[in-house]
């Protein structure tokens, strides 16, 4: 009996669940005598061969026959059948003599007369094997015609047979009469999981991001890009790849497809490759009007390009663009750029025109460099070709004068950093080391490097570099020098180092001038107001902080607007803070300042936390975390993880809260981030309070008072005071609670914020004697109703209701407890709901659980996921609704099934109905 062909184990297939299920069904059907055929079609590198491997891996009880079509054997009749059928030719005597003779002659001599005998012999030989048979043919479109026709004949006659035929073909070559599965590029989640499987240790997120952008969801591209990384790229000393590896399998596959196109079509594709923003009008202007469209038709028919909105063409596989460009000679590339430069006539096309003139070397190098640098300086970083950092880099390459060259490299690094490409920025800064540079350029480079360190390195190192940058810049660019100082102060703020923050603010104050521009004035006022606040001089802080807000309307920098939002928070004007920080976010998006988005989103989140908008907090923190990770900004990632821990605490999801807080605290410890550690401790303390663990909450919140930079921070200590007072009162820490409240009172008293005043009044009520507490609670509720935070209003109602119940006034208690319960249920705050229901039962009311009894063991988030799944949603739909990844939903669903002791969604529906 013949044995199967050798089976190779394939790596984990990500994002191909549907295709794997289909192949398993094909095999199962063949086992039961219901044979069939399937064609896997898709672009090169999408995983067709990997799926063949998967099928063979699950066909242990089959005789497996496999071959691959090749262009070199496509003209050899019956070569494909020869490679495929040799392992089972010992079954040839089982065929009718005429068919056996035809098949033997075909395989030995390549003879095929085009009649029925050969295809019938192939089918009967497979049937004669006597066991289930799996036939795998890779690149069936490259098989010779007799082999291909015989196999397609067989594929159409498998009813009642234990045979499965599995073919692969490129999209543009796939036969149409075989049931097909079309493989598309992987989604983001699958790409990331594949990258995790293949990545070497230490692959940073800011290197992973450009790789995935180049790969465009193609699995082979991901594998080849990761395999091509140099040690310098892995350490960040060199820029990441910009194209697929030249000479790799995917590059060669694209090159073969392009070689089949006519020469004039190839020329037109070169123009598209040289300028991805090229529209049809410009293309026609650059070429012969009567032939431009017709010349592109062969490429469109071959699936190389597709027409998109805006009267433009783009490459169907974006990774093909550099293959087209690199395949042309230098002379042809220069000619293409010269044509395009001549066709770009409008002012808004200035940067593109300068880029093409520089690429064509259409003039002296210095003149081209000046033109390109001037156009890049005036350009927005938001999308478009070329990116300004590339234009500055090219201008530097064309520049002979060392200091000007260095200034342009520094400008390129700054624009790369703004665009969210920190590794590219670092590699550009590294090139400055070989140049003699001026103090001004050195200061600019230090400012950029210090900013990179501020977002991804240790805060102490960032502070030192930024202070040095300020000294270098003082005599040349005061605005940039002040910006360096304010970022140095931010490094101290993130670390929780109040002493160094105040020292930096004092250094900045000595530099003030009455004729400073609005943005510089705003920065000075912000530092002065914040420093006074940190000294506890709130009345002194009010005037400069108000001037910050007044000046905000005249500035357009995202970071400066965010500082104005922070000033509003210190003044207690949360609505104004949300307006200004939201404007900062939108400005950053419009300007393409990707690197700024994680920071400005943090200010939006702070305003939303004060206003109790936890749904928006979750959405913004998830976006901020994603952007921070993609751009390698680990310090910002830590803060967003801490905010996500807080929203999980509000929901009562203990597992998620602990995971997120633990990750944030780990990053905080590694990067000297006192604020991220303190925020995480605060989140965990909130969770402890909600679960009734008051001693644990008090202990955690005492940690926020540390001055050693480890999970301690002055600001967090003050804003977490209401939680600390609540925990301390329950655990005998009255004196500590009173001391903390005095600090809060001084700040709150300087604001007009009803939300903050309500929280202070609640704290006083908790510390007051029973006879005085009621009036203080009522005062707190009156203030809450003038503010924004429904959640904190409910927390005050719970505490007031609890106090009334203990004072033997159950009727009055129930009124407040019912209002609190309604709010907590709306927020999905499971632990607070349970506390409130316990109080209601203590007040003499029978309370039913809103969940089926069997589901009470689920966390709040697990119950939410279970309920949505029971409504019929897929994992991806659940993920979209809850701002989670599909992988996280899958993890929670497994835990749900385990806790509920069920195995299927059907059982889940039955349980929750």
N, C-alpha and C positions, 0 to 999 in steps of 0.2 A: 504494500500500500504506500503511495507517495506521501512524503512529509511536507509540511508547510515550509514556505520560504522563511529565512531567518527574520525574526521580529525584533525590531529595535524599540527600546523604551523611549517614549517621547516626553519632553518636559511638560509641566502643567500648562494646560490650555486655558487662557483667561478670556472671558467675554465670548465664548463659543458654546455656551450651554445648550442653546437650541439646536445647533448643528450636531453636537455630540449626541443629544437625545435622538435626533433623526437617524443617525448612523446606527445607534443601538437598536432602534426599531427595525431598520433594514436587516440587521443580522438576526434579530429574533424572528422576523418573518421568514427569512431563508431557512432557519432551523426547522420551522414547521411546514416546509414545503410551499411557501408563498414567496418565491424569489422575486427580485426586483433590481432596479438599477438607479443610481443617483449620480448626478454630475455636480461636482464642486467647482464653481466658477468664481473668479475674482482677480484682482490686480496682482502682479508679482509681489511676493512677500507677505500676503495676507493670511497664510497659514494653511493652504490647501494640502501640502505634503504632510504637515503635522497632523492634520485630520485623517489622512490615510494611515499614518503611523498609529493613531488612536484606534482606528477600526481594526487594524491588524492585531493590536495589543489585546483587544477584546474578542478575538476570534480564535481562541485557543483550541476549540473543537472543530475548526475548519481546516481544509486544505487551502493555503493562501498562495496565490500566484500573483506576481507583481512584475511590472515592467515600466519603462519610461520612454516616451516618445522623444526623439532627438532630431534636430534639423539635419544632422549629418546622415541619418539613416532614412529620412523621409522619402528618398528616391529609390530605396531598395525594397522591391515588392516583398511583402510578407516578413520583413525584418522584425516588426513588432510581435507577430505571432510566434516567431522563432524564439525571441527572448522570453515570451510569456509561457509557452506551452511545453517547453522541454522537460520540466519536472514531472509531467504526467503523460509523456509519450508512451510509457509502458502500458497504458490503457488503450493504445491504438488498435490492437486486435479485437476489441469489443465493438468496433464500428463496422457497419456494412463494408464489404471489400472495396466498393467503388469510392466511398467517402474516405476510407483509410488511405487509399492510393492517392487521391487528390490532396489530402492534407500532408501526407509524407512528401509528395513532390513539391508542394508549396514551401514546406519548411527546408527541404534539402536544396531545391533549385530556384526558389523564389518565383515559381510559376503560378500564375493566377489568371484564369480566363474570364473572370467577371461574372460567372454564372452562379447558380444556387449551391453547387456542390461544396465549395469551400466553406461558406458561412454555416451550412447545415452540419458539416463535419466538426467545426469548432464547437457548436452548441452540443452536439451529441458526445463529443469527447469530454466536455465538462460534466455532462450528466453521467457518463460512464465512470467517473471517479468513484461514485458510490458513497460519498460523504459530502456534507455541506462544503461548498466551495466559495471562497471570497477572491474575486479578481480585482486587483488594484492597478489602474493605469494612470500614471502621472503624465501630464502634458499630452493628453490624447490628441490634441490638434496637431502635434508634430509627428504622429504615427504615419506610416505609409498608408496609402489609400486602401489596398486590399485588407490590411489588418484592421484599420478603423471601421471599414464597412462591415467586416465579419463580426466585430464585437458589437456594433450598434444593432446588427441583425439579431444577435443573441439577446441583447438587452430588451428587445421588443417581444421576446418569446419565452419569458421566464415563469409565466403562470404555472403553478403546480410543480416547480422545480426548487431544489434546495441550493440555489445559486444566488449570490449577490455580486453585482458588478458596480464598481466604484471608480469614477473617472474624475480627473481634474483638467481644467482648461482655463486659459486667460479669458478675461471678460469679452474681449473683442473677437475671440476665436471659438467661443463655446457653441456646440451644436444645439439646435432648438428643439429636437424631438426626444430628449431624455429629461426626465424630471430633475430639476436643478435646484441647488442651494447656492445662493449668491452671497459671497463673503464680502462684507464691508469692513472698513477700518474699525479698529477697536475704540470703544468709548474711553473716556478719561480714566475711569476707575480701573478698567482692565489694563490700560497702559501702565498705570502706576503699579499694579500688582505684578505685571510682567517685569517691569523695571526692578522691583524689589527682588524678584527671583534671580535676575541676571547681574545686578549691580555689585561691584566690588565693595569691600568695606570702606566706609568713609565717603561714599558718594553723597555730596551735599545737595540740598534742595535747590540752591541757586545754580548748580550744574545740571541737575536733573531736568529743570524746567526748559532750558533751550534745547536739550536733546529731544524731549517730547514734542516741542514745537516743530523741529525739523522732521521728525518721524511721521507726524500727522496721523498717528494711529496705526501705522504699518508695523506689524510685529517684527518682521525681518529688519526693518530700518532701526528699530530700537536695539535689537541684538547687535547689529553691525556697528552702530554708533557707540554703544557701551564698550564693545570689543576694541574699538579704535582709540580709546582715550589714552593719552600719554600720562606718565607720572606727573608732569608739570601741570597738565589740565586737572588731574585729580586733586592736586594740592592747591589749585587756584593761582599758581604762578603764571600760567598761560591761559589765553582766552579759550572758551569752549569751542567745539567744532561749529562751523557754519553750514556745512553741507554733509551729505552722505560720504562715506569713505570712497575715494576714487579707486576704481578697480574692484570694488566689492560686488557681491552677487547682484544686489539690487541696482547698483549703478550700471553694471553690464547689461542687465535685463532692460533697463530703460534705453540704454544706448542702442541695443539691437532693434527695439521698436522704432526708434527715431531714424535709424539707418534705412528703414523701408520707405520713408516718405520722399517725395520729389524734392529736388534741390531748391526750387523757388519757395516751396512750403517751408523748408528748413530755414531759409533766410528770414521769412516772416516770423517764424517761431523764435529766432534769435532776437528780433526786435521786442517781442513779448517778454523774453527772458531778461533782456537788458533793462526793462522798465515794467514792473508788475502793475503799475497804475495806468498803463497805456490804454486810452479809450479809442474807440473806432475812428472818431473824427481825426485825432492826432495820427493814428496809424495810416489813414488814407492820405493825410497831408504829407506824411513822410515817404510814401511810396506812390506807385501808379494807381490813381483812383479806380480805374476800370478793372483792376485785377486783384486788389487787396482781398476782397471777400472770397472770390473764387479760389485764390491760391491757398487760403486757409481751410477750404472744404476737406481735403484729404486728411488733415490732422484732426478735424472735428469728427469725420467718419471713423477714424481709427481710435477715437476715444482719448486722444492725447490732450485736447483742449475742450472746454465747454464754454458756451456763451452765458454770461451772467447779467444781472440787472445793471443798469447804468451804461449800457451799450459797450460792454467790455468782454474780453475773453480772458480766461485764466486756465492754467494747467490743471487737469483733473486730479493728477497726483502732484501736489505742490513740490515734492522732493525732486520732480523731474526738471524743474526750472534750471538749477545749477548744472545739470547734466547737459542741457541744451547749450548753455553759455560756455561751459568748459570744452564742449566738443568743437567749437568754432576756433579758427586760428586767430592769433592776436590782431592780424590785419583786418579780418572780417569783423571782429568785435569793435575795433576802433571805428571802422566805417559805419557800423550800426549806431554807435553812440553819436557820431557826427550827424547822421540823418535825424536822430531823435532830438538833438540839441537845436537843429534848425527848425523843427516842427513845433517846438514849445515856445510860444510867442507871448503869453500873458504874464502879468506881474505875479499872479499867485503860483506860477510855475517856475519862479526864479531859482529855487533850490534845485529842482530837477534839471533845469537847463544848465546850471553851473556844474552839476554832477556829471552830466553827459559830456560837457566840454572838457572837463578834467580827465574823464575816462578816455576821451578821444585824443588827449594831448594836443588840443586844438589851440596852441599858443604857447607862450613861455610858461615854464613851471611856476614861477613866483606870481605872475599875473593870474594864472588859473587858481593858485592856492588862495590868493587874496579874495578873488571873486567867490570861491566856494565857502571860505570861512565867513565872509560877510553875509552870504545867503543863509548859512547854517545858524548864525547868531540871531537872525531875524525870524527863524522858523519856529513853529510850535513843535513840541515833542510828540504830539498826538497823531499817531499813525502816519501813513504816507511813506513814499519812497523818494529819496533815501532817508533813513533815520538821521537826525542831526549829528549824533555822535559819530556815525560813519563818515559824514561829510567833514567834520572836524579832523577825524583821523586821516582821511585822504588828503586834506589840506596840509596837515603836518608832514605827510610823506613827500609832498611836493615842495616843502619849504626848506631852504638851505640854511637860513639864519638860525642859530641854536636857540636863542631866547624866544623868538617868535614860534619856532617849532615846538618848544616846550609848552608855551602858553596854549597852543592849539591842542596838544596832547592832553593838557590839564582840562581844557574845555570839553574835549571828547570824553574824558573820564567822568566829568560832572554830568554831561548829558546822558551817558550810559547809566550812571547811578540813578538819575531822575527817572529813566525809563524802566527801572527795576531790574537792571543787569549788573549786579555788584561784582560778579567775577570778571566781566569784561572791563568794568571800571578799574579793578585792581590791576589787571594785566596792562592797561594803558598807563597807569601810574608807575608800574614797574619800569616802563621804557624811559621814564624821566631820569632814572638813576645813571644812565650813561651820558647825560647831557649836563652842561654847565648852565645853571638857571638862576634867575634873579630872585631877590627876596620876595617880590610880589608873587611870582609864579610858585615859589616854594610855599608861601603862605596859602595860596589857592590849593595846591596839592595836599598840604597838611589838613586844610579844612575838609576836603573831600575824603581823605583817608580817615580823619577823625569822625566824620559823619558815618562812614561805613562801619567803623568800630563801635560807634554809639548804637547802631542798630543790630550788630551781629557779634560784637566782641565783649570784652570786659569794660564796664563803665569807668573804672579807674584809668585804664589806658586811653579810652576815648577822651576823658576830661583833660588829661595831660597833653594829648595831641592837639586838641582844640584850643587850649590855652596858648600853646606854642604857635598855632596858626594865627591867633589873634595878634600876637606880638609881631610876627612877620608882616601882617597885613596893615598894621596901624598906620604906617607912614604912606600907604599907597591906596587903600580902599577902606575907609572907615566903616561903610555900611557892611562890608563883608567881615571886617574885624568884629563889629558888634554882633553879627550873626554867629561868629565863632564863639564869642563869649556866652551868648545865650544858649548855644548848644552845649557848651561846657557846663553851664549851670543845669541844663537838663540832665546831663550825665550824673551830676551830684544828686539831683532830684530822684532819678530812677534808682540810684543806689541807696537813697534814704540818708544821705550824708548832708544834714542840715547845715553844719558848720562850713563846709566847703561851698555849698550853695550861696550862703550869705557872703562869703569872701569874694566869690566871683561877681555877685551883684554889686558889691561895694567897688570892685575894680571897674565895672562898667559905668557906674554912676559918675566916676571921675572923668569920663570921656565925653560927657554930654555937651552939646552946643545948641544954641537957640535956633540956628538955621538948618538943623538936620531935616531931611525929608520925612514925610509922614510915616513911612514904614520903619525908619530908624527911630523916630520919636516913640512909636508904638512899642518897639522892643525895649527901649529904656524905661518907659512907664510900666510895662509889664513886669520887668525885673524889680523895679522899685516897689510896686504894689505887692508882688508876691513875697518879696523879702520882708516887708513890713508885716504881712499876714503871718509869716512863719515866726516872726518875733512876738506875735500876739498883739501887735499894734494895729488893730482892725480899723479904728477910725482914721489913723494915718494912712492906711492902705486904700481907703475908699476912693480918694480923689484920683490918684494915679490909675487905679483900676477902671474908674469911670472914663477917664481920658482914653484909655485903651479902647474901650467900646466905641467911643465917639470917633476915634481915628479909623476904626475898622472899615467904614464905608469907603474910604479913599485908598485902600490897598487891595491888591489882587494876588497876593502870594498865599498859597494854601497853608503853609506853616504859620505865617503871621496871623491869618484869620483864625487858625486853631488856637493860637495864644489869646486872641480876643475872646474866643469861646471859653477858655479856661478862666480868664478874668471875670467873665459873667458868672461862672460857677462860684468863684470866691465871693462875688457880690450877692449870691443867692438868687440870681435871676436865671432860672433853668430854661425857660422858654427862649430867652435871648441867647443863652448858651447853645441851645439846640439849633436855633436859626443860624448863628454864625458858624458853628462847626459843620452843619449840613452844607452851608455855602462853601466852606473849605473843601469838603468832599467833592462837590460838583465842580469847583474850580480845578481841583487836582485831576479830575477825570477829563475835563475839557483840555487842559494843558498837557495831558499825557504824562503827568507826574506820578507814575505808578509807585515809585518808592515812597511817596508821601502818604498814600492811601491808608496803610495800616495805622500810622500815627494819628491822622485826622479822624479816622473812624473811632479810635479810642476816645477822643473828646466827645464825639456824638454819643457813644455808649455811656460815658459818665453822666451826661445830661439825662439820658433815658433812664438810667438807674435811679437818679433822684426823682424822676417823674413816674417811676414804677412801670415803665413800658418794657417788660421783660421779653415779650415776643420779638420786638424790634432789637433788643439787646442781643438775643440769640442770633438773629439773622445777620446783624452787622458784625458780631464777633466771629461768626463762621467765615464771612467774607474776609475780615481782617486777618484771621488765622491763615486762610488759604493764600492770600496775597503775601503775607509775611513769610510763609514757608517757601513759596515759589521764588521769592527774591532773597532768600537766605537771611532774613531779618529775625533771628532767633529771639532777640530781646522783645520785639513787638509780639512775636508769637507767644511768648510767656505771658504777657499781659492779656492777650485775647483768650488764652487757655484759662486764665484766672477768672475772667468774666464769664466764660462758659461754665466754669465750676460753680459760679454764683447762680446762674440760671438753673443749673441742675439742682442746686440746694433749694431754690425756691420751689421747684417741682417736687422735691422730696425724693429725687433719684439718687440714692446714696452711692451706688456703684459708680455711676458716671461722674458724680461730683468728686469722689475720691481719686478716680483715674486722672481726671483733668487737673485737679489741684496738685496731685503728686507730680505730674509732668511739669506743671508750671514751677513748682518749688524746686524741682531738680535743675531746671534751666536757671532759675533765680540764683541758686547756689553756685552754679558754674560761671555765671556772668555778673555777679555782684549786683543783683536786682532786688533791692529791698522792697520796692513797691509791688513787684509781681508776687514775691513771697508773702507779703502782708495781705494783699488782696486774696490770695489763696487761703491763707489762715482765716480771714474774715468769712470766706465762703464756707469753709468747714465749720466755723463757729455758728453760722446761720443754720447749717444742717443739724448741728448738735442741739441748738435751741428748739428747732422744729421737732426733733425727736425726744425732747425733754431731758437732754443730757447737759444740764446747766453748768455743772462743774467743769466738764470738758470744754464747753464754750468759753467760760471765763479764763481757763488756762490758755487757750489758743489766742484769745484777744489780748492777754497780757503780753504775749510774744510780739504783738505789733508795736509795743512801746520800746523795744530794744533799740539801742543806738549803735549796734555793731554792724549794721547793714544786713543782718541775717533775718529775713522775714519780718523786719520791723520797718515802720515808716510813720512819720509824724502825721501826714495827711490821712492815711488810712486809720490810724489810731483815733483821730478826732471824729471822722465820719462814721466809724463803727461804734462810737460811744453809746448810742441807744441800745445796741445789742449787748455791749459790755455791762451797762447798768442793769439790764434785765437779768443777765446771768449772775452778776455779782450779788444782787439783792437776794436771789434764791440760795446763795451759797455762803452767806455771811461775810461778803466783801463790801460792806456798806461804805466804809471810809474810802476805799479805792474808787467806788462808784461815785461818791460825792466829789472827789478830787477830779475825776475825769469829766464830770458834768460841769464843773466850774470852767474848764477849758472850752467845752462846747458852748456854754452860755455866752462866753465873751465873743466867740465868732458869730453865733446865731443872732446875738443882740445887735450886731453891726449890720445885719441884712434885713430885708423886708420880706423874706421868704416864708409864706405860711407853712410850707411843708417842713422846713427846718425848725421853725418856732413850735410847730405841733409836736415834733419829735422831742424837743427839749421839755415841753410841758408834760409829755408822757413820762419822761424820765423823772421829773419832779414828782409826778403822781405816784410812781413806783416807790420813791423814797419817802413819801409823806405819810403822816399818820392817817389811819382809816377815815377819820372825820374830815380831813382836808383833801384826801385823794380824789373824792368824787368830783369836786369842783374843778380840780386840775385836769382830770380825765375829760370832763365836759368842755373845758377850755381847749384841750388838745383836739377834740373832735370838731369843734367849731373852726379851728384853724385848718384842719385837714380838709374840710369841705370847701375852703377857699383855695386850696392847692390842687395838685395834679395827681398825687399818688394814691390810687384806690387801694393798692396792696398794703401800704403802711396804715391807711385808714382802717382796714380790716384788722391789722395787727393790734392797733390801739383798741378797737372794739372787742377783740378777744381778751386782751388784758383787763379792760374795764369790766366786761361781763364776768370774768373770773373773779375779780375783786368784789363785785356785787354779790356773786353767789356765795363767796366766803363770808360776806357780811349778812347772809340770810335774807337776801332780796332776790329770790329766784325769778320772779316775774320780770323785774327790770333787767336782770341778767340775760334772760332769753331774747329780749328785744335786740340787744347788741350782738349776741352770739349768732342769731339767725342772719343778720346783715353780714357779719364776718364770714359765716359759712358760705353764703351765696357768692361772695367775692373769691374766696379761696377755691371753690369748685370751678369757677370760671377761669381762674389762673392755672388749674390743674395742679394745685399745691397740695399733694396727697398728705404729707405729714401735718401740715397746718389744718387740713380738713379733719384729720383724725383727732387732733388736739381739741378742735372746736366741738366736734361731736361728743367727745368725752366730757367737756364742760356742760354741754346741753343735757347729757344724761345725768350729770351731777345736779343740774338745775331742775330735775324732775321730768324731763321730756324723753319719751321713747324715740330713738333715732334709728332709722333703717340705713343700712349701708347702700350706697349707690351702685355697688358692684355685685355681681353674682358671688356667692360665698366662695366658690372654688377659685375665683380670681383675686381674692384678697391678699394672697401671698406675693402678687406681682408688685414691682415698683411702679411709680406713677408713669414713667416713660414706657415701661413694658406693657402696662395696661392700655396706654394710649395706642401703642403699636398693635397690640392684639385686637383692639376694637376696630381699628382701621382695616387690618387684614381680614377680620371677620366680615367686613362690609364688601370684600371682594377685591381690594387693592393689591397690586403687585408690590414686590419689594422696592422697585424703583419709584413707584407712585407714592409709597409710604415715605421714602427718603426725601422726595421733593416736598411733600407736605410738612415734614418735620425738620427740614434743613439738616438732614443727616446723610451719610454716604450709604449706598446700597449694601456695602460690606458691613457697616455698623448695624443696619436693620437685620441683616442675615444673622449676625452674632446675637442680637437681642431675641430674635425669633427662636433660635436654638435653645436659649435659656428659658424662654417662655414655655416651649414644648416640654422641656425637662421638668420645670417647676409644676406644670399642670399635668404631667404624666400622660401626654398625648403624643400622637405621631404625625398628624396631618392637619391641614387647614380645615378639612371637613369637620373633624372633631372639635376644632377651635370654634367654628361657627355654632355647632350644637351646644357647646359649653356656655358660650356667651349670649345665646339667644334667650 
